[in-house]
Amino acid sequence: MKNNLGVEIIEIFSVKVANVRYNGTIKRQRDENNNHVVIGNVKCNNETVLASAKDQWELEKKIVEIITVVDRPIMSRYLQIGDFRYYTN
C-alpha cells in the first residue's frame, strides 16, 4: 500500500506447515471495486507460492494448502477438493 509520500509498506509473516516454518511477505492493496486485498508470497523448495485473499487469515489457509501440495514428492502432487483431484506439474 502506497501513501502520499510514495512509501510502500510490506509486511513480513511466517506460516508453519508440518513442523516447517516458511517466511514470506504480504502486500495490502485494493481491487477494482475498492475492496481490500491481501497478496502474499512464500519461498518453498526454490518455488514461489503466491496467493491473494480478502484478509490475512484466508491468505494463510490458501498458502498452507498450496505449500502442502508443492512440498510433496513430484508423483503425488495433487490437491483433492470433494471427489476431484487436481494434479500439479
GUKOL-979533 format. One record per atom (N, C-alpha, C): residue number from 1; z, y, x. Coordinates in nm, 4 decimals, always signed. Example, Ala and Ser with C-alpha at 12.3 -4.5 7.8 and 13.67 -1.06 7.14 Angstrom:
+-----+----------+----------+----------+
:   n :       up :    north :     east :
+-----+----------+----------+----------+
:   1 :  +0.7800 :  -0.5690 :  +1.3190 :
:   1 :  +0.7800 :  -0.4500 :  +1.2300 :
:   1 :  +0.7800 :  -0.3300 :  +1.3200 :
:   2 :  +0.7080 :  -0.2250 :  +1.2850 :
:   2 :  +0.7140 :  -0.1060 :  +1.3670 :
:   2 :  +0.7870 :  +0.0030 :  +1.2900 :
+-----+----------+----------+----------+
END
This chain:
+-----+----------+----------+----------+
:   n :       up :    north :     east :
+-----+----------+----------+----------+
:   1 :  +0.0000 :  -0.1173 :  +0.0853 :
:   1 :  +0.0000 :  +0.0000 :  +0.0000 :
:   1 :  +0.0000 :  +0.1235 :  +0.0898 :
:   2 :  -0.0946 :  +0.2127 :  +0.0688 :
:   2 :  -0.1010 :  +0.3345 :  +0.1493 :
:   2 :  -0.0383 :  +0.4490 :  +0.0722 :
:   3 :  +0.0330 :  +0.5327 :  +0.1445 :
:   3 :  +0.0905 :  +0.6511 :  +0.0823 :
:   3 :  +0.0059 :  +0.7725 :  +0.1188 :
:   4 :  +0.0515 :  +0.8905 :  +0.0840 :
:   4 :  -0.0243 :  +1.0129 :  +0.1105 :
:   4 :  -0.0403 :  +1.0419 :  +0.2594 :
:   5 :  +0.0436 :  +0.9840 :  +0.3432 :
:   5 :  +0.0350 :  +1.0070 :  +0.4870 :
:   5 :  -0.0639 :  +0.9123 :  +0.5546 :
:   6 :  -0.1202 :  +0.8166 :  +0.4785 :
:   6 :  -0.2132 :  +0.7207 :  +0.5366 :
:   6 :  -0.1447 :  +0.6048 :  +0.6059 :
:   7 :  -0.0165 :  +0.5857 :  +0.5804 :
:   7 :  +0.0592 :  +0.4767 :  +0.6420 :
:   7 :  +0.0484 :  +0.3540 :  +0.5522 :
:   8 :  +0.0154 :  +0.2397 :  +0.6111 :
:   8 :  +0.0062 :  +0.1162 :  +0.5351 :
:   8 :  +0.1325 :  +0.0333 :  +0.5594 :
:   9 :  +0.1957 :  -0.0109 :  +0.4517 :
:   9 :  +0.3187 :  -0.0890 :  +0.4610 :
:   9 :  +0.2844 :  -0.2366 :  +0.4426 :
:  10 :  +0.3222 :  -0.3177 :  +0.5410 :
:  10 :  +0.3013 :  -0.4620 :  +0.5362 :
:  10 :  +0.4370 :  -0.5281 :  +0.5525 :
:  11 :  +0.4706 :  -0.6190 :  +0.4620 :
:  11 :  +0.5988 :  -0.6895 :  +0.4684 :
:  11 :  +0.5809 :  -0.8219 :  +0.5409 :
:  12 :  +0.6840 :  -0.8639 :  +0.6104 :
:  12 :  +0.6865 :  -0.9935 :  +0.6768 :
:  12 :  +0.7717 :  -1.0870 :  +0.5918 :
:  13 :  +0.7239 :  -1.2112 :  +0.5719 :
:  13 :  +0.8017 :  -1.3061 :  +0.4930 :
:  13 :  +0.7937 :  -1.4442 :  +0.5555 :
:  14 :  +0.8763 :  -1.5327 :  +0.5059 :
:  14 :  +0.8832 :  -1.6693 :  +0.5567 :
:  14 :  +0.8894 :  -1.7655 :  +0.4382 :
:  15 :  +0.8211 :  -1.8780 :  +0.4510 :
:  15 :  +0.8246 :  -1.9809 :  +0.3470 :
:  15 :  +0.8524 :  -2.1148 :  +0.4152 :
:  16 :  +0.9334 :  -2.1981 :  +0.3509 :
:  16 :  +0.9720 :  -2.3266 :  +0.4080 :
:  16 :  +0.9078 :  -2.4382 :  +0.3268 :
:  17 :  +0.8336 :  -2.5260 :  +0.3958 :
:  17 :  +0.7677 :  -2.6394 :  +0.3318 :
:  17 :  +0.8034 :  -2.7637 :  +0.4115 :
:  18 :  +0.8711 :  -2.8587 :  +0.3482 :
:  18 :  +0.9074 :  -2.9862 :  +0.4119 :
:  18 :  +0.9763 :  -2.9644 :  +0.5467 :
:  19 :  +1.0773 :  -2.8809 :  +0.5487 :
:  19 :  +1.1577 :  -2.8509 :  +0.6669 :
:  19 :  +1.0815 :  -2.7821 :  +0.7801 :
:  20 :  +0.9656 :  -2.7253 :  +0.7510 :
:  20 :  +0.8911 :  -2.6455 :  +0.8481 :
:  20 :  +0.8805 :  -2.5044 :  +0.7929 :
:  21 :  +0.9115 :  -2.4074 :  +0.8755 :
:  21 :  +0.9085 :  -2.2676 :  +0.8322 :
:  21 :  +0.7799 :  -2.2020 :  +0.8805 :
:  22 :  +0.7102 :  -2.1356 :  +0.7882 :
:  22 :  +0.5870 :  -2.0633 :  +0.8180 :
:  22 :  +0.6117 :  -1.9150 :  +0.7930 :
:  23 :  +0.5631 :  -1.8305 :  +0.8834 :
:  23 :  +0.5785 :  -1.6864 :  +0.8686 :
:  23 :  +0.4444 :  -1.6243 :  +0.8335 :
:  24 :  +0.4501 :  -1.5174 :  +0.7556 :
:  24 :  +0.3280 :  -1.4509 :  +0.7156 :
:  24 :  +0.3520 :  -1.3067 :  +0.6782 :
:  25 :  +0.2507 :  -1.2455 :  +0.6198 :
:  25 :  +0.2602 :  -1.1056 :  +0.5789 :
:  25 :  +0.2232 :  -1.0906 :  +0.4327 :
:  26 :  +0.2767 :  -0.9860 :  +0.3719 :
:  26 :  +0.2484 :  -0.9524 :  +0.2319 :
:  26 :  +0.1992 :  -0.8081 :  +0.2277 :
:  27 :  +0.0936 :  -0.7862 :  +0.1513 :
:  27 :  +0.0470 :  -0.6509 :  +0.1212 :
:  27 :  +0.0537 :  -0.6336 :  -0.0301 :
:  28 :  +0.1021 :  -0.5203 :  -0.0725 :
:  28 :  +0.1089 :  -0.4898 :  -0.2153 :
:  28 :  +0.0001 :  -0.3882 :  -0.2484 :
:  29 :  -0.0784 :  -0.4212 :  -0.3504 :
:  29 :  -0.1882 :  -0.3346 :  -0.3916 :
:  29 :  -0.1932 :  -0.3282 :  -0.5433 :
:  30 :  -0.2910 :  -0.2561 :  -0.5936 :
:  30 :  -0.3172 :  -0.2507 :  -0.7369 :
:  30 :  -0.4601 :  -0.2972 :  -0.7609 :
:  31 :  -0.4811 :  -0.3713 :  -0.8716 :
:  31 :  -0.6155 :  -0.4177 :  -0.9041 :
:  31 :  -0.6911 :  -0.3118 :  -0.9836 :
:  32 :  -0.8093 :  -0.3478 :  -1.0338 :
:  32 :  -0.8925 :  -0.2513 :  -1.1048 :
:  32 :  -0.8319 :  -0.2057 :  -1.2370 :
:  33 :  -0.7363 :  -0.2815 :  -1.2911 :
:  33 :  -0.6657 :  -0.2435 :  -1.4141 :
:  33 :  -0.5328 :  -0.1746 :  -1.3855 :
:  34 :  -0.5094 :  -0.1378 :  -1.2604 :
:  34 :  -0.3890 :  -0.0689 :  -1.2153 :
:  34 :  -0.2627 :  -0.1558 :  -1.2243 :
:  35 :  -0.2808 :  -0.2892 :  -1.2212 :
:  35 :  -0.1672 :  -0.3822 :  -1.2192 :
:  35 :  -0.1287 :  -0.4112 :  -1.0747 :
:  36 :  -0.0004 :  -0.4368 :  -1.0511 :
:  36 :  +0.0467 :  -0.4714 :  -0.9169 :
:  36 :  -0.0075 :  -0.6085 :  -0.8779 :
:  37 :  -0.0508 :  -0.6209 :  -0.7527 :
:  37 :  -0.0990 :  -0.7460 :  -0.6964 :
:  37 :  -0.0342 :  -0.7622 :  -0.5598 :
:  38 :  +0.0126 :  -0.8818 :  -0.5315 :
:  38 :  +0.0718 :  -0.9136 :  -0.4017 :
:  38 :  -0.0229 :  -1.0106 :  -0.3314 :
:  39 :  -0.0645 :  -0.9757 :  -0.2097 :
:  39 :  -0.1556 :  -1.0593 :  -0.1324 :
:  39 :  -0.0808 :  -1.1041 :  -0.0074 :
:  40 :  -0.0784 :  -1.2352 :  +0.0154 :
:  40 :  -0.0065 :  -1.2875 :  +0.1304 :
:  40 :  -0.0923 :  -1.3814 :  +0.2122 :
:  41 :  -0.0644 :  -1.3868 :  +0.3424 :
:  41 :  -0.1324 :  -1.4844 :  +0.4263 :
:  41 :  -0.0338 :  -1.5462 :  +0.5238 :
:  42 :  -0.0595 :  -1.6718 :  +0.5576 :
:  42 :  +0.0262 :  -1.7511 :  +0.6451 :
:  42 :  -0.0645 :  -1.8339 :  +0.7351 :
:  43 :  -0.0265 :  -1.8520 :  +0.8604 :
:  43 :  -0.0984 :  -1.9416 :  +0.9509 :
:  43 :  -0.0379 :  -2.0813 :  +0.9398 :
:  44 :  -0.1254 :  -2.1816 :  +0.9200 :
:  44 :  -0.0817 :  -2.3209 :  +0.9099 :
:  44 :  -0.1845 :  -2.4075 :  +0.9816 :
:  45 :  -0.1456 :  -2.4705 :  +1.0906 :
:  45 :  -0.2357 :  -2.5581 :  +1.1664 :
:  45 :  -0.3667 :  -2.4897 :  +1.2032 :
:  46 :  -0.3581 :  -2.3719 :  +1.2594 :
:  46 :  -0.4748 :  -2.2927 :  +1.3007 :
:  46 :  -0.5667 :  -2.2548 :  +1.1858 :
:  47 :  -0.5175 :  -2.2605 :  +1.0650 :
:  47 :  -0.5904 :  -2.2162 :  +0.9478 :
:  47 :  -0.5106 :  -2.1048 :  +0.8819 :
:  48 :  -0.5782 :  -2.0120 :  +0.8172 :
:  48 :  -0.5103 :  -1.9041 :  +0.7465 :
:  48 :  -0.5086 :  -1.9356 :  +0.5983 :
:  49 :  -0.3896 :  -1.9388 :  +0.5417 :
:  49 :  -0.3719 :  -1.9592 :  +0.3985 :
:  49 :  -0.3597 :  -1.8212 :  +0.3362 :
:  50 :  -0.4453 :  -1.7913 :  +0.2400 :
:  50 :  -0.4487 :  -1.6616 :  +0.1752 :
:  50 :  -0.4373 :  -1.6822 :  +0.0252 :
:  51 :  -0.3478 :  -1.6066 :  -0.0389 :
:  51 :  -0.3302 :  -1.6165 :  -0.1837 :
:  51 :  -0.2895 :  -1.4812 :  -0.2391 :
:  52 :  -0.3124 :  -1.4641 :  -0.3687 :
:  52 :  -0.2684 :  -1.3413 :  -0.4361 :
:  52 :  -0.1997 :  -1.3797 :  -0.5659 :
:  53 :  -0.1095 :  -1.2925 :  -0.6113 :
:  53 :  -0.0327 :  -1.3178 :  -0.7328 :
:  53 :  +0.0219 :  -1.1858 :  -0.7852 :
:  54 :  +0.0863 :  -1.1937 :  -0.9018 :
:  54 :  +0.1416 :  -1.0713 :  -0.9616 :
:  54 :  +0.2742 :  -1.0314 :  -0.8992 :
:  55 :  +0.3477 :  -1.1262 :  -0.8382 :
:  55 :  +0.4737 :  -1.0942 :  -0.7702 :
:  55 :  +0.4964 :  -1.1926 :  -0.6560 :
:  56 :  +0.5968 :  -1.1652 :  -0.5719 :
:  56 :  +0.6179 :  -1.2477 :  -0.4530 :
:  56 :  +0.6673 :  -1.3883 :  -0.4858 :
:  57 :  +0.7296 :  -1.4097 :  -0.6009 :
:  57 :  +0.7780 :  -1.5430 :  -0.6369 :
:  57 :  +0.6618 :  -1.6329 :  -0.6762 :
:  58 :  +0.5675 :  -1.5794 :  -0.7507 :
:  58 :  +0.4470 :  -1.6558 :  -0.7846 :
:  58 :  +0.3636 :  -1.6802 :  -0.6585 :
:  59 :  +0.3584 :  -1.5804 :  -0.5705 :
:  59 :  +0.2862 :  -1.5941 :  -0.4446 :
:  59 :  +0.3460 :  -1.7070 :  -0.3605 :
:  60 :  +0.4776 :  -1.7136 :  -0.3537 :
:  60 :  +0.5438 :  -1.8200 :  -0.2773 :
:  60 :  +0.5043 :  -1.9570 :  -0.3301 :
:  61 :  +0.5048 :  -1.9751 :  -0.4619 :
:  61 :  +0.4675 :  -2.1037 :  -0.5209 :
:  61 :  +0.3249 :  -2.1418 :  -0.4841 :
:  62 :  +0.2331 :  -2.0446 :  -0.4919 :
:  62 :  +0.0939 :  -2.0729 :  -0.4585 :
:  62 :  +0.0780 :  -2.1109 :  -0.3116 :
:  63 :  +0.1433 :  -2.0372 :  -0.2243 :
:  63 :  +0.1309 :  -2.0649 :  -0.0804 :
:  63 :  +0.1910 :  -2.2006 :  -0.0458 :
:  64 :  +0.3040 :  -2.2360 :  -0.1063 :
:  64 :  +0.3647 :  -2.3673 :  -0.0814 :
:  64 :  +0.2691 :  -2.4782 :  -0.1249 :
:  65 :  +0.2047 :  -2.4624 :  -0.2406 :
:  65 :  +0.1085 :  -2.5630 :  -0.2874 :
:  65 :  -0.0084 :  -2.5766 :  -0.1903 :
:  66 :  -0.0611 :  -2.4648 :  -0.1430 :
:  66 :  -0.1753 :  -2.4694 :  -0.0525 :
:  66 :  -0.1357 :  -2.5311 :  +0.0815 :
:  67 :  -0.0209 :  -2.4921 :  +0.1362 :
:  67 :  +0.0242 :  -2.5473 :  +0.2646 :
:  67 :  +0.0479 :  -2.6971 :  +0.2519 :
:  68 :  +0.1003 :  -2.7405 :  +0.1393 :
:  68 :  +0.1233 :  -2.8834 :  +0.1180 :
:  68 :  -0.0068 :  -2.9613 :  +0.1296 :
:  69 :  -0.1155 :  -2.9061 :  +0.0800 :
:  69 :  -0.2464 :  -2.9718 :  +0.0897 :
:  69 :  -0.3025 :  -2.9599 :  +0.2307 :
:  70 :  -0.2979 :  -2.8415 :  +0.2903 :
:  70 :  -0.3563 :  -2.8176 :  +0.4225 :
:  70 :  -0.2836 :  -2.8964 :  +0.5300 :
:  71 :  -0.1553 :  -2.9184 :  +0.5150 :
:  71 :  -0.0741 :  -2.9837 :  +0.6174 :
:  71 :  -0.0832 :  -3.1362 :  +0.6129 :
:  72 :  -0.1557 :  -3.1924 :  +0.5165 :
:  72 :  -0.1709 :  -3.3382 :  +0.5082 :
:  72 :  -0.2800 :  -3.3852 :  +0.6044 :
:  73 :  -0.2782 :  -3.5136 :  +0.6395 :
:  73 :  -0.3907 :  -3.5682 :  +0.7170 :
:  73 :  -0.5206 :  -3.5488 :  +0.6392 :
:  74 :  -0.6311 :  -3.5354 :  +0.7110 :
:  74 :  -0.7580 :  -3.4949 :  +0.6508 :
:  74 :  -0.8043 :  -3.5889 :  +0.5389 :
:  75 :  -0.7820 :  -3.7168 :  +0.5485 :
:  75 :  -0.8312 :  -3.8104 :  +0.4469 :
:  75 :  -0.7514 :  -3.8056 :  +0.3172 :
:  76 :  -0.6322 :  -3.7474 :  +0.3196 :
:  76 :  -0.5520 :  -3.7449 :  +0.1975 :
:  76 :  -0.5324 :  -3.6034 :  +0.1453 :
:  77 :  -0.6197 :  -3.5098 :  +0.1832 :
:  77 :  -0.6055 :  -3.3718 :  +0.1382 :
:  77 :  -0.6588 :  -3.3560 :  -0.0037 :
:  78 :  -0.5698 :  -3.3534 :  -0.0978 :
:  78 :  -0.6095 :  -3.3227 :  -0.2339 :
:  78 :  -0.4922 :  -3.2604 :  -0.3075 :
:  79 :  -0.5263 :  -3.1889 :  -0.4114 :
:  79 :  -0.4270 :  -3.1263 :  -0.4978 :
:  79 :  -0.4466 :  -3.1855 :  -0.6360 :
:  80 :  -0.3423 :  -3.2431 :  -0.6932 :
:  80 :  -0.3551 :  -3.3035 :  -0.8250 :
:  80 :  -0.2987 :  -3.2097 :  -0.9298 :
:  81 :  -0.3827 :  -3.1779 :  -1.0270 :
:  81 :  -0.3427 :  -3.0959 :  -1.1411 :
:  81 :  -0.3766 :  -3.1751 :  -1.2656 :
:  82 :  -0.2744 :  -3.2196 :  -1.3352 :
:  82 :  -0.2971 :  -3.3053 :  -1.4516 :
:  82 :  -0.3566 :  -3.4372 :  -1.4065 :
:  83 :  -0.4676 :  -3.4758 :  -1.4683 :
:  83 :  -0.5347 :  -3.6015 :  -1.4336 :
:  83 :  -0.6430 :  -3.5835 :  -1.3272 :
:  84 :  -0.6603 :  -3.4630 :  -1.2765 :
:  84 :  -0.7680 :  -3.4353 :  -1.1831 :
:  84 :  -0.7148 :  -3.4194 :  -1.0409 :
:  85 :  -0.7929 :  -3.4680 :  -0.9446 :
:  85 :  -0.7626 :  -3.4498 :  -0.8029 :
:  85 :  -0.8700 :  -3.3604 :  -0.7441 :
:  86 :  -0.8259 :  -3.2530 :  -0.6760 :
:  86 :  -0.9169 :  -3.1600 :  -0.6101 :
:  86 :  -0.9053 :  -3.1821 :  -0.4601 :
:  87 :  -1.0123 :  -3.2320 :  -0.3985 :
:  87 :  -1.0128 :  -3.2619 :  -0.2560 :
:  87 :  -1.0593 :  -3.1400 :  -0.1770 :
:  88 :  -1.0029 :  -3.1247 :  -0.0586 :
:  88 :  -1.0456 :  -3.0175 :  +0.0309 :
:  88 :  -1.1165 :  -3.0782 :  +0.1496 :
:  89 :  -1.1923 :  -2.9963 :  +0.2197 :
:  89 :  -1.2572 :  -3.0454 :  +0.3399 :
:  89 :  -1.2411 :  -2.9459 :  +0.4510 :
+-----+----------+----------+----------+
END
